[in-house]
Amino acid sequence: MDILRSIIVWAGGIIYILVLFPVSFLIWLAVLPFDKDRRVIHRILIWQSQASKILLPIGSFSAEGREKAVKGSTYVVISNHQSIIDILFINTLGYRVKWISKIENNKIPILGWYLRMADYISVDRGNEESKVAMIEESLRCLKNGTSIMIFPEGTRSKDGEIGFFKRGAFQLAIQAGVPILPVVIDGTGGILPKHGLVFGTGHDIKMKVLDPVKPESFGTDNPDELALRFATLIREELIGLRKK
């Protein structure tokens, strides 16, 4: 039954994309000279994420703390990472962000095109020059009032638990002097696990936005130490989310 349902979901998703992508491309082309920060295409991706969520065979979805992000403020937004569909659910928060994505995603048809159209930031994780360029571009966005969204684990968890947090997100927050906005998500790995194509069904998706942590509360200017602290924070929050 899961295989049949997955075929239906994938087929519906492909049809959905084939219909909407040309429309998105034409809108992007029309506003290109006036929309330097690519806010329009990002807003379109938020709408499409909200609509795409309907296609997924989830049991329920709840989001808590969306209002924790103060309008007009700039953040480094971080989240744990269980599945590729985390992106859809985090987008439903409606925050104005630039996603940081591994460069391999640019090669995926449709997804890569959207990433380029939205002018999201790509990084080659095995290339130090690319990492430096990512930091510089991210700092420019933060300075201009656009938040940055990044998965500190750098890859999806295989078992739904919190993995090692890399330093990049925390280096950004320290250098830019902006708050970190933590997001905890659970259940998406049961819907579509890492490297999986078959959708699981009936899983409840829970998402919680935590209080922003301001730079003066970091207590350190060492990004590695900060990464450990936030990994512990999100791990504890994940346990609490599962107990509800």
N, CA, C and O of each residue as an XYZ file, in Angstrom:
976
protein
N       0.822     -1.209      0.000
C       0.000      0.000      0.000
C       0.859      1.264      0.000
O       0.544      2.233     -0.691
N       1.968      1.252      0.794
C       2.850      2.415      0.826
C       3.473      2.681     -0.539
O       3.655      3.832     -0.935
N       3.805      1.589     -1.266
C       4.408      1.765     -2.593
C       3.413      2.379     -3.554
O       3.762      3.294     -4.301
N       2.185      1.898     -3.551
C       1.147      2.455     -4.422
C       0.879      3.913     -4.074
O       0.757      4.759     -4.960
N       0.788      4.196     -2.789
C       0.537      5.570     -2.355
C       1.705      6.469     -2.757
O       1.501      7.622     -3.137
N       2.924      5.943     -2.673
C       4.101      6.727     -3.049
C       4.101      7.049     -4.537
O       4.456      8.157     -4.938
N       3.702      6.076     -5.355
C       3.611      6.316     -6.800
C       2.627      7.439     -7.087
O       2.880      8.302     -7.928
N       1.499      7.417     -6.378
C       0.484      8.461     -6.564
C       1.024      9.823     -6.136
O       0.811     10.826     -6.818
N       1.732      9.852     -4.987
C       2.284     11.122     -4.491
C       3.337     11.667     -5.447
O       3.326     12.853     -5.776
N       4.260     10.790     -5.898
C       5.299     11.243     -6.828
C       4.693     11.726     -8.145
O       5.118     12.743     -8.693
N       3.697     10.992     -8.652
C       3.045     11.385     -9.907
C       2.348     12.727     -9.738
O       2.439     13.602    -10.599
N       1.641     12.879     -8.600
C       0.969     14.148     -8.343
C       1.948     15.289     -8.210
O       1.693     16.400     -8.674
N       3.094     15.004     -7.559
C       4.106     16.039     -7.398
C       4.718     16.468     -8.714
O       4.968     17.652     -8.937
N       4.960     15.493     -9.594
C       5.539     15.808    -10.911
C       4.570     16.661    -11.735
O       4.969     17.644    -12.358
N       3.314     16.277    -11.728
C       2.297     17.059    -12.456
C       2.204     18.471    -11.882
O       2.124     19.453    -12.619
N       2.216     18.549    -10.567
C       2.136     19.831     -9.867
C       3.300     20.741    -10.274
O       3.113     21.928    -10.539
N       4.513     20.156    -10.320
C       5.696     20.930    -10.676
C       5.649     21.369    -12.147
O       5.973     22.511    -12.474
N       5.243     20.448    -13.024
C       5.197     20.765    -14.455
C       4.215     21.886    -14.754
O       4.405     22.650    -15.700
N       3.171     21.984    -13.950
C       2.190     23.051    -14.139
C       2.696     24.375    -13.573
O       2.571     25.421    -14.209
N       3.276     24.316    -12.355
C       3.629     25.542    -11.650
C       4.988     26.118    -12.032
O       5.175     27.333    -11.968
N       5.942     25.273    -12.429
C       7.268     25.822    -12.700
C       7.268     26.834    -13.850
O       7.881     27.892    -13.713
N       6.599     26.550    -14.985
C       6.590     27.558    -16.048
C       5.990     28.890    -15.597
O       6.450     29.954    -16.009
N       4.957     28.826    -14.746
C       4.346     30.055    -14.225
C       5.341     30.792    -13.340
O       5.497     32.009    -13.439
N       6.010     30.038    -12.474
C       7.014     30.637    -11.584
C       8.143     31.278    -12.392
O       8.616     32.368    -12.071
N       8.563     30.578    -13.448
C       9.657     31.096    -14.275
C       9.261     32.404    -14.965
O      10.059     33.339    -15.031
N       8.047     32.467    -15.470
C       7.594     33.682    -16.143
C       7.490     34.855    -15.172
O       7.833     35.985    -15.522
N       7.018     34.592    -13.951
C       6.947     35.652    -12.937
C       8.347     36.112    -12.563
O       8.609     37.310    -12.451
N       9.256     35.136    -12.367
C      10.647     35.464    -12.046
C      11.263     36.337    -13.131
O      11.946     37.317    -12.835
N      11.018     35.978    -14.389
C      11.570     36.723    -15.520
C      11.009     38.137    -15.557
O      11.732     39.090    -15.852
N       9.718     38.274    -15.258
C       9.056     39.580    -15.332
C       9.574     40.544    -14.258
O       9.712     41.742    -14.508
N       9.859     40.017    -13.065
C      10.268     40.904    -11.963
C      11.786     40.974    -11.804
O      12.289     41.710    -10.955
N      12.511     40.216    -12.614
C      13.965     40.113    -12.481
C      14.673     41.469    -12.392
O      15.553     41.632    -11.546
N      14.317     42.458    -13.245
C      15.039     43.746    -13.189
C      14.758     44.536    -11.912
O      15.536     45.417    -11.549
N      13.651     44.229    -11.226
C      13.240     45.038    -10.070
C      13.409     44.317     -8.732
O      13.346     44.946     -7.675
N      13.622     43.018     -8.774
C      13.629     42.217     -7.557
C      15.044     41.688     -7.302
O      15.317     40.502     -7.486
N      15.930     42.581     -6.880
C      17.337     42.221     -6.731
C      17.564     41.176     -5.650
O      18.470     40.351     -5.767
N      16.751     41.202     -4.600
C      16.914     40.237     -3.508
C      16.111     38.960     -3.733
O      16.122     38.066     -2.886
N      15.416     38.865     -4.862
C      14.626     37.680     -5.234
C      13.554     37.356     -4.180
O      13.294     36.193     -3.872
N      12.947     38.408     -3.643
C      11.911     38.199     -2.628
C      10.652     37.588     -3.228
O       9.952     36.814     -2.575
N      10.370     37.945     -4.480
C       9.145     37.459     -5.121
C       9.196     35.947     -5.303
O       8.244     35.249     -4.955
N      10.302     35.435     -5.847
C      10.385     33.985     -6.079
C      10.439     33.238     -4.751
O       9.939     32.118     -4.650
N      11.046     33.851     -3.727
C      11.048     33.204     -2.410
C       9.623     33.110     -1.861
O       9.247     32.093     -1.277
N       8.837     34.161     -2.047
C       7.450     34.140     -1.592
C       6.655     33.086     -2.362
O       5.801     32.411     -1.787
N       6.929     32.944     -3.649
C       6.260     31.911     -4.454
C       6.607     30.525     -3.922
O       5.741     29.654     -3.842
N       7.869     30.319     -3.558
C       8.285     29.020     -3.016
C       7.612     28.738     -1.674
O       7.318     27.583     -1.363
N       7.367     29.767     -0.885
C       6.634     29.592      0.369
C       5.209     29.136      0.075
O       4.723     28.193      0.699
N       4.541     29.788     -0.862
C       3.173     29.395     -1.235
C       3.145     27.963     -1.762
O       2.257     27.181     -1.421
N       4.132     27.631     -2.601
C       4.160     26.287     -3.174
C       4.447     25.235     -2.104
O       3.933     24.119     -2.177
N       5.258     25.585     -1.120
C       5.516     24.656     -0.014
C       4.246     24.395      0.778
O       3.959     23.259      1.155
N       3.494     25.448      1.025
C       2.239     25.297      1.762
C       1.255     24.416      0.994
O       0.534     23.612      1.585
N       1.234     24.578     -0.322
C       0.337     23.765     -1.138
C       0.849     22.324     -1.266
O       0.057     21.382     -1.243
N       2.160     22.153     -1.398
C       2.739     20.818     -1.579
C       2.516     19.940     -0.357
O       2.415     18.718     -0.472
N       2.442     20.553      0.792
C       2.241     19.818      2.041
C       0.964     18.976      1.997
O       0.871     17.933      2.643
N      -0.005     19.442      1.232
C      -1.285     18.739      1.127
C      -1.112     17.375      0.459
O      -1.871     16.445      0.733
N      -0.112     17.256     -0.419
C       0.102     16.012     -1.154
C       0.696     14.910     -0.280
O       0.565     13.728     -0.595
N       1.348     15.297      0.818
C       2.095     14.324      1.610
C       1.171     13.518      2.522
O       0.232     14.067      3.098
N       1.436     12.211      2.653
C       0.569     11.333      3.460
C       0.889     11.401      4.948
O       1.247     10.394      5.558
N       0.757     12.607      5.536
C       1.077     12.776      6.950
C      -0.161     12.560      7.803
O      -1.290     12.708      7.336
N       0.072     12.204      9.075
C      -1.047     12.057      9.990
C      -1.578     13.413     10.398
O      -2.771     13.685     10.269
N      -0.683     14.274     10.895
C      -1.056     15.637     11.290
C       0.185     16.508     11.245
O       1.308     16.008     11.182
N      -0.027     17.804     11.276
C       1.081     18.756     11.286
C       0.763     19.866     12.273
O      -0.314     20.460     12.228
N       1.709     20.143     13.168
C       1.536     21.250     14.104
C       2.813     22.068     14.154
O       3.915     21.519     14.136
N       2.662     23.373     14.217
C       3.801     24.287     14.298
C       3.581     25.224     15.480
O       2.520     25.833     15.612
N       4.579     25.331     16.325
C       4.486     26.133     17.541
C       5.598     27.183     17.540
O       6.744     26.883     17.208
N       5.249     28.416     17.916
C       6.254     29.453     18.096
C       6.627     30.222     16.850
O       7.667     30.880     16.810
N       5.781     30.146     15.825
C       6.074     30.868     14.579
C       6.346     32.362     14.840
O       7.154     32.993     14.158
N       5.646     32.902     15.848
C       5.731     34.337     16.136
C       7.035     34.711     16.840
O       7.282     35.895     17.069
N       7.869     33.743     17.186
C       9.123     34.031     17.889
C      10.071     34.882     17.030
O      10.909     35.610     17.561
N       9.935     34.785     15.721
C      10.742     35.615     14.823
C      10.062     36.967     14.678
O       8.981     37.064     14.096
N      10.687     38.004     15.202
C      10.105     39.344     15.173
C      10.246     39.928     13.776
O      11.333     39.933     13.199
N       9.136     40.419     13.241
C       9.158     40.988     11.898
C      10.144     42.150     11.832
O      10.145     43.026     12.697
N      10.975     42.149     10.803
C      11.974     43.195     10.635
C      13.322     42.862     11.242
O      14.306     43.560     10.996
N      13.376     41.785     12.043
C      14.648     41.366     12.635
C      15.344     40.357     11.726
O      14.709     39.708     10.896
N      16.635     40.239     11.896
C      17.450     39.345     11.070
C      18.052     38.254     11.950
O      18.531     38.521     13.052
N      18.022     37.012     11.443
C      18.473     35.875     12.231
C      19.332     34.929     11.388
O      19.276     34.933     10.158
N      20.118     34.130     12.085
C      20.637     32.891     11.511
C      19.698     31.807     12.021
O      19.715     31.464     13.203
N      18.882     31.272     11.123
C      17.890     30.259     11.493
C      18.531     28.881     11.326
O      19.097     28.579     10.275
N      18.442     28.056     12.358
C      19.012     26.711     12.290
C      17.937     25.681     12.616
O      16.961     25.987     13.300
N      18.119     24.473     12.129
C      17.174     23.395     12.419
C      17.877     22.051     12.310
O      18.853     21.899     11.576
N      17.360     21.079     13.057
C      17.797     19.697     12.822
C      17.240     19.234     11.484
O      16.347     19.872     10.927
N      17.759     18.131     10.968
C      17.456     17.746      9.580
C      17.199     16.245      9.497
O      18.120     15.445      9.669
N      15.942     15.858      9.232
C      15.574     14.451      9.159
C      15.241     13.990      7.740
O      15.382     12.811      7.417
N      14.798     14.926      6.893
C      14.309     14.525      5.572
C      14.379     15.710      4.620
O      14.414     16.863      5.050
N      14.400     15.419      3.328
C      14.384     16.472      2.314
C      13.127     17.328      2.431
O      13.139     18.505      2.070
N      12.031     16.732      2.941
C      10.786     17.493      3.041
C      10.780     18.460      4.226
O       9.820     19.211      4.398
N      11.843     18.453      5.049
C      11.984     19.482      6.086
C      11.883     20.871      5.469
O      11.332     21.793      6.071
N      12.420     21.007      4.266
C      12.437     22.306      3.580
C      11.020     22.827      3.384
O      10.754     24.010      3.596
N      10.107     21.938      2.978
C       8.717     22.355      2.765
C       8.101     22.873      4.058
O       7.463     23.925      4.073
N       8.297     22.128      5.142
C       7.653     22.496      6.397
C       8.258     23.765      6.991
O       7.535     24.592      7.548
N       9.558     23.924      6.880
C      10.182     25.148      7.392
C       9.760     26.354      6.558
O       9.590     27.451      7.090
N       9.593     26.154      5.264
C       9.115     27.247      4.411
C       7.717     27.718      4.807
O       7.378     28.887      4.621
N       6.906     26.812      5.353
C       5.548     27.205      5.733
C       5.545     28.211      6.883
O       4.515     28.827      7.157
N       6.685     28.388      7.560
C       6.774     29.414      8.593
C       6.670     30.809      7.987
O       6.296     31.766      8.667
N       7.005     30.915      6.706
C       6.847     32.184      5.999
C       7.957     33.191      6.234
O       7.786     34.372      5.930
N       9.084     32.759      6.765
C      10.181     33.681      7.043
C      10.898     34.087      5.758
O      10.989     33.311      4.806
N      11.399     35.308      5.752
C      12.183     35.777      4.602
C      13.641     35.402      4.843
O      14.336     36.038      5.635
N      14.085     34.380      4.162
C      15.434     33.857      4.367
C      16.097     33.540      3.027
O      15.444     33.412      1.992
N      17.402     33.420      3.093
C      18.180     32.809      2.027
C      18.629     31.445      2.538
O      19.295     31.355      3.570
N      18.271     30.393      1.828
C      18.700     29.048      2.209
C      20.152     28.837      1.805
O      20.584     29.304      0.751
N      20.894     28.139      2.637
C      22.223     27.663      2.260
C      22.090     26.188      1.895
O      21.612     25.382      2.693
N      22.514     25.847      0.692
C      22.309     24.501      0.160
C      23.622     23.938     -0.367
O      24.459     24.673     -0.891
N      23.792     22.638     -0.224
C      24.981     22.003     -0.801
C      24.920     22.110     -2.319
O      23.845     22.037     -2.914
N      26.070     22.280     -2.930
C      26.151     22.577     -4.359
C      25.579     21.443     -5.221
O      25.161     21.678     -6.354
N      25.561     20.224     -4.690
C      25.033     19.089     -5.444
C      23.552     19.284     -5.801
O      23.076     18.775     -6.816
N      22.836     20.027     -4.952
C      21.405     20.242     -5.207
C      21.154     21.068     -6.466
O      20.080     20.996     -7.063
N      22.156     21.854     -6.863
C      21.995     22.680     -8.069
C      21.893     21.830     -9.337
O      21.400     22.296    -10.364
N      22.358     20.592     -9.258
C      22.358     19.714    -10.428
C      21.036     18.961    -10.588
O      20.814     18.302    -11.604
N      20.160     19.059     -9.585
C      18.881     18.346     -9.639
C      17.892     19.157    -10.468
O      17.645     20.322    -10.155
N      17.317     18.563    -11.527
C      16.345     19.303    -12.347
C      15.214     19.867    -11.495
O      14.813     19.255    -10.505
N      14.713     21.006    -11.870
C      13.646     21.748    -11.212
C      14.136     22.327     -9.880
O      14.124     23.545     -9.696
N      14.564     21.469     -8.954
C      15.038     21.957     -7.660
C      16.209     22.907     -7.852
O      16.222     24.001     -7.287
N      17.192     22.496     -8.645
C      18.349     23.343     -8.897
C      17.975     24.636     -9.587
O      18.551     25.686     -9.302
N      17.013     24.569    -10.494
C      16.555     25.783    -11.188
C      15.919     26.750    -10.201
O      16.168     27.955    -10.251
N      15.099     26.217     -9.307
C      14.471     27.066     -8.299
C      15.529     27.699     -7.385
O      15.430     28.877     -7.042
N      16.531     26.920     -6.997
C      17.586     27.438     -6.130
C      18.301     28.613     -6.784
O      18.605     29.611     -6.130
N      18.569     28.486     -8.087
C      19.245     29.574     -8.798
C      18.321     30.771     -8.978
O      18.755     31.913     -8.829
N      17.059     30.525     -9.295
C      16.103     31.618     -9.475
C      15.936     32.433     -8.199
O      15.813     33.657     -8.243
N      15.933     31.744     -7.064
C      15.773     32.431     -5.779
C      17.093     33.015     -5.278
O      17.128     33.705     -4.260
N      18.176     32.732     -6.003
C      19.499     33.223     -5.633
C      19.903     32.762     -4.239
O      20.510     33.511     -3.472
N      19.553     31.510     -3.923
C      19.989     30.928     -2.664
C      21.489     30.666     -2.730
O      22.083     30.673     -3.809
N      22.083     30.438     -1.591
C      23.536     30.351     -1.487
C      23.976     28.891     -1.518
O      23.495     28.080     -0.726
N      24.871     28.559     -2.413
C      25.376     27.193     -2.545
C      26.767     27.087     -1.943
O      27.536     28.048     -1.943
N      27.078     25.899     -1.430
C      28.410     25.684     -0.880
C      28.894     24.286     -1.256
O      28.159     23.304     -1.153
N      30.134     24.225     -1.690
C      30.808     22.953     -1.942
C      31.506     22.576     -0.645
O      32.526     23.167     -0.289
N      30.961     21.598      0.058
C      31.434     21.285      1.406
C      32.872     20.775      1.434
O      33.506     20.765      2.489
N      33.389     20.352      0.287
C      34.765     19.861      0.249
C      35.758     20.892     -0.249
O      36.928     20.577     -0.466
N      35.298     22.129     -0.433
C      36.144     23.173     -1.005
C      36.209     24.351     -0.046
O      35.193     24.993      0.220
N      37.390     24.637      0.472
C      37.535     25.701      1.460
C      37.210     27.070      0.877
O      36.623     27.910      1.558
N      37.590     27.302     -0.390
C      37.288     28.584     -1.022
C      35.774     28.788     -1.133
O      35.274     29.899     -0.957
N      35.062     27.714     -1.424
C      33.607     27.798     -1.512
C      32.997     28.119     -0.147
O      32.033     28.880     -0.060
N      33.545     27.554      0.895
C      33.050     27.830      2.251
C      33.261     29.297      2.613
O      32.383     29.930      3.200
N      34.430     29.833      2.260
C      34.718     31.248      2.528
C      33.756     32.141      1.757
O      33.249     33.124      2.296
N      33.503     31.797      0.482
C      32.575     32.576     -0.346
C      31.160     32.514      0.224
O      30.424     33.500      0.187
N      30.785     31.346      0.754
C      29.465     31.200      1.367
C      29.317     32.111      2.573
O      28.287     32.764      2.741
N      30.351     32.156      3.420
C      30.326     33.018      4.602
C      30.202     34.483      4.180
O      29.412     35.233      4.752
N      30.978     34.882      3.187
C      30.965     36.275      2.733
C      29.602     36.663      2.170
O      29.082     37.734      2.481
N      29.021     35.793      1.341
C      27.713     36.079      0.763
C      26.628     36.099      1.837
O      25.719     36.927      1.794
N      26.728     35.194      2.788
C      25.748     35.144      3.878
C      25.828     36.403      4.739
O      24.799     36.949      5.139
N      27.038     36.861      5.024
C      27.211     38.081      5.811
C      26.625     39.285      5.075
O      26.042     40.177      5.692
N      26.783     39.301      3.766
C      26.203     40.396      2.973
C      24.679     40.394      3.095
O      24.060     41.446      3.254
N      24.078     39.199      3.021
C      22.620     39.095      3.142
C      22.147     39.543      4.520
O      21.160     40.271      4.637
N      22.847     39.110      5.555
C      22.477     39.490      6.919
C      22.590     41.006      7.108
O      21.747     41.623      7.759
N      23.618     41.583      6.545
C      23.809     43.030      6.644
C      22.672     43.771      5.950
O      22.286     44.858      6.378
N      22.135     43.186      4.879
C      21.048     43.818      4.125
C      19.666     43.468      4.672
O      18.651     43.839      4.083
N      19.626     42.750      5.806
C      18.345     42.482      6.452
C      17.655     41.198      6.045
O      16.471     41.018      6.330
N      18.376     40.292      5.377
C      17.799     39.008      4.991
C      18.390     37.907      5.872
O      19.610     37.762      5.956
N      17.537     37.146      6.517
C      17.994     36.073      7.397
C      18.581     34.922      6.582
O      18.310     34.782      5.389
N      19.377     34.119      7.243
C      20.005     32.944      6.633
C      19.433     31.687      7.283
O      19.303     31.619      8.505
N      19.090     30.692      6.460
C      18.576     29.419      6.959
C      19.573     28.316      6.618
O      19.980     28.167      5.465
N      19.966     27.538      7.645
C      20.977     26.508      7.424
C      20.721     25.311      8.338
O      20.282     25.469      9.478
N      20.998     24.126      7.829
C      20.980     22.907      8.636
C      22.408     22.666      9.136
O      23.265     22.271      8.346
N      22.687     22.893     10.427
C      24.074     22.751     10.912
C      24.635     21.343     10.778
O      25.852     21.173     10.711
N      23.764     20.319     10.735
C      24.265     18.953     10.570
C      24.857     18.740      9.179
O      25.703     17.868      8.979
N      24.402     19.544      8.224
C      24.937     19.466      6.874
C      24.365     18.339      6.041
O      24.551     18.318      4.824
N      23.675     17.404      6.668
C      23.079     16.277      5.954
C      21.923     15.737      6.784
O      21.778     16.080      7.958
N      21.104     14.893      6.172
C      19.942     14.353      6.873
C      20.352     13.239      7.843
O      21.248     12.443      7.563
N      19.674     13.209      8.978
C      19.900     12.162      9.966
C      19.333     10.838      9.465
O      18.258     10.805      8.865
N      20.048      9.761      9.708
C      19.581      8.437      9.285
C      18.569      7.844     10.255
O      17.741      7.017      9.873
N      18.638      8.273     11.519
C      17.775      7.673     12.536
C      16.869      8.680     13.244
O      16.199      8.334     14.217
N      16.848      9.914     12.762
C      16.002     10.927     13.372
C      16.615     11.625     14.569
O      16.026     12.563     15.106
N      17.802     11.178     15.000
C      18.460     11.802     16.146
C      19.377     12.936     15.676
O      19.687     13.058     14.491
N      19.794     13.749     16.627
C      20.623     14.904     16.300
C      22.063     14.484     16.048
O      22.669     13.791     16.865
N      22.605     14.909     14.910
C      23.988     14.605     14.587
C      24.929     15.728     14.998
O      24.541     16.633     15.737
N      26.144     15.668     14.526
C      27.165     16.669     14.833
C      26.832     17.983     14.124
O      26.536     17.993     12.930
N      26.883     19.094     14.870
C      26.642     20.415     14.298
C      27.955     21.020     13.826
O      28.907     21.147     14.597
N      27.995     21.391     12.558
C      29.171     22.064     12.010
C      29.173     23.533     12.441
O      28.156     24.054     12.899
N      30.306     24.183     12.294
C      30.521     25.506     12.879
C      29.992     26.670     12.039
O      29.847     27.775     12.561
N      29.696     26.451     10.740
C      29.416     27.555      9.824
C      28.316     28.501     10.273
O      28.497     29.718     10.239
N      27.182     27.964     10.691
C      26.051     28.803     11.096
C      26.418     29.680     12.288
O      25.979     30.826     12.381
N      27.212     29.145     13.185
C      27.540     29.834     14.425
C      28.652     30.867     14.196
O      28.702     31.908     14.851
N      29.526     30.553     13.262
C      30.520     31.536     12.841
C      29.831     32.754     12.234
O      30.227     33.892     12.484
N      28.798     32.503     11.436
C      28.026     33.590     10.836
C      27.386     34.477     11.888
O      27.494     35.702     11.831
N      26.711     33.845     12.861
C      26.006     34.607     13.892
C      26.979     35.455     14.706
O      26.673     36.596     15.049
N      28.150     34.900     15.015
C      29.155     35.634     15.791
C      29.695     36.812     14.987
O      29.782     37.927     15.502
N      30.063     36.571     13.716
C      30.640     37.631     12.900
C      29.633     38.724     12.578
O      29.984     39.904     12.558
N      28.382     38.344     12.326
C      27.361     39.332     11.963
C      26.730     39.991     13.183
O      26.111     41.049     13.072
N      26.890     39.360     14.358
C      26.287     39.909     15.563
C      24.770     39.860     15.527
O      24.101     40.804     15.947
N      24.221     38.739     15.017
C      22.759     38.591     14.932
C      22.315     37.395     15.782
O      23.110     36.492     16.046
N      21.057     37.388     16.206
C      20.566     36.262     17.012
C      20.478     34.974     16.196
O      20.376     34.989     14.969
N      20.522     33.867     16.921
C      20.277     32.548     16.337
C      18.844     32.158     16.664
O      18.417     32.248     17.815
N      18.105     31.726     15.653
C      16.709     31.303     15.841
C      16.645     29.793     15.622
O      16.678     29.337     14.479
N      16.552     29.001     16.710
C      16.530     27.535     16.557
C      15.125     27.017     16.233
O      14.130     27.499     16.776
N      15.067     26.036     15.347
C      13.821     25.361     14.990
C      14.029     23.858     15.196
O      15.056     23.301     14.808
N      13.052     23.226     15.803
C      13.111     21.775     16.018
C      11.985     21.138     15.213
O      10.840     21.583     15.282
N      12.308     20.100     14.454
C      11.295     19.410     13.650
C      11.421     17.905     13.874
O      12.525     17.380     14.017
N      10.279     17.218     13.903
C      10.298     15.778     14.134
C       9.183     15.100     13.346
O       8.101     15.657     13.165
N       9.469     13.892     12.883
C       8.471     13.093     12.172
C       8.676     13.008     10.680
O       8.147     12.104     10.033
N       9.439     13.937     10.118
C       9.611     13.954      8.663
C      10.422     12.761      8.168
O      10.227     12.285      7.050
N      11.340     12.281      9.020
C      12.137     11.114      8.633
C      11.291      9.869      8.461
O      11.650      8.973      7.698
N      10.166      9.806      9.165
C       9.252      8.675      9.004
C       8.440      8.763      7.730
O       8.006      7.748      7.186
N       8.235      9.995      7.252
C       7.495     10.187      5.993
C       8.378      9.868      4.796
O       7.987      9.104      3.913
N       9.561     10.451      4.770
C      10.497     10.196      3.660
C      11.919     10.203      4.220
O      12.524     11.268      4.345
N      12.460      9.031      4.559
C      13.793      8.956      5.161
C      14.902      9.270      4.164
O      14.663      9.359      2.960
N      16.096      9.432      4.672
C      17.260      9.707      3.827
C      17.447      8.600      2.801
O      17.432      7.417      3.142
N      17.625      8.993      1.539
C      17.811      8.090      0.398
C      16.557      7.255      0.106
O      16.611      6.335     -0.710
N      15.440      7.561      0.754
C      14.214      6.800      0.525
C      13.362      7.397     -0.583
O      13.401      8.602     -0.833
N      12.592      6.542     -1.244
C      11.645      6.986     -2.268
C      10.204      6.614     -1.909
O       9.252      7.140     -2.484
N      10.066      5.705     -0.955
C       8.742      5.251     -0.538
C       8.296      6.069      0.679
O       8.993      6.140      1.691
N       7.134      6.674      0.553
C       6.606      7.505      1.630
C       5.969      6.637      2.709
O       5.141      5.775      2.415
N       6.359      6.870      3.957
C       5.649      6.273      5.080
C       4.372      7.054      5.328
O       4.264      8.205      4.905
N       3.424      6.466      5.989
C       2.134      7.127      6.180
C       1.782      7.229      7.663
O       2.262      6.465      8.500
N       0.931      8.198      7.947
C       0.370      8.324      9.284
C       1.273      8.946     10.318
O       0.908      8.984     11.493
N       2.440      9.435      9.936
C       3.350     10.040     10.911
C       2.924     11.478     11.214
O       2.551     12.227     10.312
N       2.984     11.845     12.467
C       2.657     13.205     12.877
C       3.913     14.067     12.804
O       4.963     13.696     13.329
N       3.797     15.211     12.152
C       4.913     16.134     12.025
C       4.748     17.251     13.054
O       3.713     17.916     13.110
N       5.778     17.441     13.856
C       5.762     18.503     14.858
C       6.933     19.441     14.612
O       8.053     19.006     14.347
N       6.654     20.726     14.703
C       7.714     21.724     14.517
C       7.566     22.786     15.594
O       6.460     23.226     15.909
N       8.689     23.185     16.146
C       8.673     24.179     17.214
C       9.788     25.189     16.995
O      10.953     24.824     16.835
N       9.413     26.476     16.989
C      10.392     27.551     16.920
C      10.715     27.979     18.344
O       9.820     28.328     19.114
N      11.990     27.952     18.689
C      12.414     28.313     20.038
C      12.678     29.815     20.129
O      12.673     30.519     19.119
N      12.904     30.289     21.338
C      13.228     31.697     21.533
C      14.547     32.042     20.855
O      15.499     31.265     20.924
N      14.612     33.207     20.194
C      15.889     33.627     19.610
C      16.940     33.810     20.702
O      16.630     34.264     21.804
N      18.156     33.462     20.395
C      19.264     33.646     21.336
C      20.121     34.799     20.818
O      20.727     34.704     19.751
N      20.163     35.873     21.575
C      20.865     37.075     21.137
C      22.374     36.918     21.309
O      22.828     36.128     22.137
N      23.149     37.667     20.528
C      24.613     37.543     20.587
C      25.178     37.739     21.987
O      26.139     37.071     22.367
N      24.584     38.655     22.759
C      25.112     38.904     24.097
C      24.880     37.723     25.045
O      25.444     37.672     26.138
N      24.035     36.767     24.605
C      23.773     35.571     25.416
C      24.603     34.371     24.973
O      24.515     33.305     25.583
N      25.401     34.524     23.929
C      26.185     33.403     23.424
C      27.168     32.894     24.471
O      27.352     31.687     24.624
N      27.801     33.826     25.195
C      28.744     33.437     26.233
C      30.084     32.956     25.704
O      30.939     32.519     26.474
N      30.270     33.036     24.386
C      31.530     32.603     23.775
C      31.636     33.191     22.375
O      30.627     33.481     21.732
N      32.859     33.362     21.917
C      33.067     33.756     20.525
C      33.719     32.620     19.744
O      34.291     32.820     18.673
N      33.613     31.418     20.320
C      34.139     30.220     19.670
C      32.983     29.492     18.982
O      32.115     28.955     19.671
N      32.941     29.458     17.637
C      31.806     28.842     16.938
C      31.655     27.350     17.207
O      30.539     26.832     17.185
N      32.763     26.648     17.460
C      32.684     25.220     17.754
C      31.999     24.970     19.105
O      31.204     24.042     19.253
N      32.323     25.803     20.062
C      31.686     25.682     21.378
C      30.201     26.023     21.276
O      29.358     25.373     21.895
N      29.899     27.036     20.496
C      28.503     27.438     20.313
C      27.713     26.342     19.603
O      26.547     26.103     19.918
N      28.353     25.682     18.650
C      27.705     24.578     17.929
C      27.321     23.456     18.889
O      26.233     22.889     18.788
N      28.209     23.144     19.811
C      27.924     22.094     20.793
C      26.753     22.487     21.691
O      25.905     21.653     22.008
N      26.706     23.739     22.095
C      25.635     24.195     22.979
C      24.275     24.101     22.279
O      23.293     23.665     22.879
N      24.227     24.508     21.021
C      22.949     24.487     20.318
C      22.547     23.063     19.929
O      21.356     22.754     19.872
N      23.502     22.213     19.667
C      23.181     20.807     19.413
C      22.526     20.187     20.645
O      21.564     19.428     20.532
N      23.056     20.520     21.823
C      22.485     20.025     23.074
C      21.097     20.587     23.302
O      20.188     19.866     23.714
N      20.929     21.892     23.031
C      19.626     22.543     23.191
C      18.564     21.888     22.316
O      17.478     21.557     22.792
N      18.876     21.702     21.043
C      17.896     21.138     20.116
C      17.643     19.668     20.437
O      16.521     19.188     20.275
N      18.657     18.956     20.885
C      18.478     17.551     21.280
C      17.494     17.453     22.452
O      16.621     16.586     22.462
N      17.637     18.337     23.427
C      16.739     18.333     24.588
C      15.328     18.722     24.182
O      14.361     18.141     24.676
N      15.198     19.685     23.300
C      13.881     20.118     22.837
C      13.196     19.013     22.016
O      11.978     18.843     22.079
N      13.991     18.277     21.256
C      13.453     17.177     20.465
C      12.870     16.097     21.366
O      11.809     15.542     21.082
N      13.572     15.806     22.448
C      13.062     14.830     23.420
C      11.740     15.303     24.014
O      10.796     14.526     24.158
N      11.685     16.610     24.362
C      10.455     17.164     24.915
C       9.317     17.155     23.921
O       8.165     16.934     24.296
N       9.624     17.392     22.652
C       8.598     17.403     21.599
C       7.997     16.021     21.431
O       6.799     15.887     21.181
N       8.815     15.002     21.567
C       8.353     13.630     21.400
C       7.505     13.153     22.577
O       6.703     12.229     22.439
N       7.687     13.787     23.733
C       6.921     13.397     24.902
C       5.502     13.961     24.891
O       4.620     13.464     25.591
N       5.293     15.013     24.080
C       3.968     15.648     24.046
C       2.948     14.726     23.393
O       1.777     15.087     23.274
